[in-house]
């Protein structure tokens, strides 16, 4: 799975078109809150999971995307206006967190099952 086109919208969003034709529309706030870096999501060292503090922290500029840089054929690295820039969003991860109703339904089990 690879992105074929990424476009920043006027409404603080990012539209990603995938090689299968699907289009994902992410708000910048959602992308920042789903940052995959170890400082935001935690990390695993020698089989032990270390999670960061879960207190909600707001800093000015944290939802303002400064740059999105390609990282090889793997994905993109986001740089935010508050200085945070360690999150690399792989193509697989970006597609996995797609917020559209179709993708959300695939991730979340149905109450009828």
SULLIN-V336617 format. One record per residue. N is the residue number from 0. SS is DSSP state (helix for helix, strand for strand, loop for the rest). PSI is psi in degrees with one decimal (NA if undefined). OMEGA is omega in whole degrees, 0 to 359 (* if undefined). Layout:
n:N ss:SS psi:PSI omega:OMEGA
n:N ss:SS psi:PSI omega:OMEGA
//
This chain:
n:0 ss:loop psi:127.3 omega:180
n:1 ss:loop psi:148.6 omega:174
n:2 ss:strand psi:138.5 omega:177
n:3 ss:strand psi:-19.0 omega:180
n:4 ss:strand psi:135.6 omega:176
n:5 ss:strand psi:129.7 omega:181
n:6 ss:strand psi:132.4 omega:176
n:7 ss:strand psi:128.4 omega:179
n:8 ss:loop psi:171.7 omega:180
n:9 ss:loop psi:-17.9 omega:185
n:10 ss:loop psi:41.0 omega:180
n:11 ss:loop psi:48.0 omega:178
n:12 ss:strand psi:167.6 omega:178
n:13 ss:strand psi:122.9 omega:179
n:14 ss:strand psi:126.5 omega:180
n:15 ss:strand psi:124.3 omega:175
n:16 ss:strand psi:130.5 omega:185
n:17 ss:strand psi:162.4 omega:182
n:18 ss:loop psi:-11.1 omega:175
n:19 ss:loop psi:6.2 omega:178
n:20 ss:loop psi:-12.8 omega:179
n:21 ss:loop psi:145.9 omega:176
n:22 ss:strand psi:125.1 omega:177
n:23 ss:strand psi:135.7 omega:180
n:24 ss:strand psi:110.4 omega:183
n:25 ss:strand psi:135.4 omega:168
n:26 ss:strand psi:152.2 omega:179
n:27 ss:helix psi:-34.5 omega:177
n:28 ss:helix psi:-43.8 omega:179
n:29 ss:helix psi:-45.3 omega:179
n:30 ss:helix psi:-43.0 omega:180
n:31 ss:helix psi:-41.9 omega:181
n:32 ss:helix psi:-20.9 omega:177
n:33 ss:loop psi:19.1 omega:180
n:34 ss:loop psi:127.5 omega:185
n:35 ss:loop psi:4.4 omega:184
n:36 ss:loop psi:161.8 omega:182
n:37 ss:helix psi:-33.8 omega:180
n:38 ss:helix psi:-25.3 omega:180
n:39 ss:helix psi:-40.9 omega:185
n:40 ss:helix psi:-17.3 omega:183
n:41 ss:loop psi:179.6 omega:180
n:42 ss:strand psi:166.4 omega:179
n:43 ss:strand psi:123.4 omega:177
n:44 ss:strand psi:121.1 omega:180
n:45 ss:loop psi:41.4 omega:176
n:46 ss:loop psi:-3.4 omega:179
n:47 ss:strand psi:133.3 omega:181
n:48 ss:strand psi:126.9 omega:176
n:49 ss:strand psi:119.9 omega:181
n:50 ss:loop psi:142.5 omega:176
n:51 ss:loop psi:165.8 omega:176
n:52 ss:loop psi:141.1 omega:184
n:53 ss:loop psi:9.2 omega:178
n:54 ss:loop psi:133.3 omega:178
n:55 ss:loop psi:126.5 omega:181
n:56 ss:loop psi:128.6 omega:177
n:57 ss:loop psi:133.3 omega:173
n:58 ss:loop psi:142.3 omega:181
n:59 ss:loop psi:133.7 omega:178
n:60 ss:loop psi:-0.8 omega:185
n:61 ss:loop psi:-22.2 omega:179
n:62 ss:loop psi:8.9 omega:179
n:63 ss:loop psi:110.8 omega:181
n:64 ss:strand psi:120.5 omega:180
n:65 ss:strand psi:-41.7 omega:182
n:66 ss:strand psi:153.7 omega:175
n:67 ss:strand psi:113.8 omega:187
n:68 ss:strand psi:128.4 omega:176
n:69 ss:strand psi:141.9 omega:178
n:70 ss:strand psi:86.0 omega:183
n:71 ss:loop psi:-141.0 omega:176
n:72 ss:loop psi:6.8 omega:191
n:73 ss:loop psi:-42.3 omega:184
n:74 ss:strand psi:-146.1 omega:181
n:75 ss:strand psi:150.8 omega:176
n:76 ss:strand psi:128.5 omega:181
n:77 ss:strand psi:138.7 omega:172
n:78 ss:strand psi:126.1 omega:184
n:79 ss:strand psi:156.1 omega:184
n:80 ss:loop psi:-12.7 omega:176
n:81 ss:loop psi:5.3 omega:177
n:82 ss:loop psi:-9.4 omega:180
n:83 ss:loop psi:126.1 omega:182
n:84 ss:loop psi:25.8 omega:183
n:85 ss:loop psi:-1.2 omega:181
n:86 ss:loop psi:119.3 omega:174
n:87 ss:strand psi:117.3 omega:181
n:88 ss:strand psi:103.8 omega:177
n:89 ss:strand psi:158.4 omega:178
n:90 ss:helix psi:-42.0 omega:180
n:91 ss:helix psi:-42.7 omega:180
n:92 ss:helix psi:-45.9 omega:180
n:93 ss:helix psi:-42.1 omega:180
n:94 ss:helix psi:-37.4 omega:180
n:95 ss:helix psi:-34.0 omega:182
n:96 ss:loop psi:11.9 omega:179
n:97 ss:loop psi:125.9 omega:184
n:98 ss:loop psi:4.9 omega:182
n:99 ss:loop psi:155.4 omega:181
n:100 ss:helix psi:-38.6 omega:180
n:101 ss:helix psi:-48.7 omega:181
n:102 ss:helix psi:-37.4 omega:178
n:103 ss:helix psi:-41.1 omega:180
n:104 ss:helix psi:-34.5 omega:179
n:105 ss:helix psi:-32.3 omega:181
n:106 ss:helix psi:-38.2 omega:187
n:107 ss:loop psi:127.6 omega:180
n:108 ss:loop psi:145.5 omega:179
n:109 ss:loop psi:145.9 omega:177
n:110 ss:loop psi:-16.4 omega:181
n:111 ss:loop psi:-11.9 omega:182
n:112 ss:loop psi:NA omega:*
//
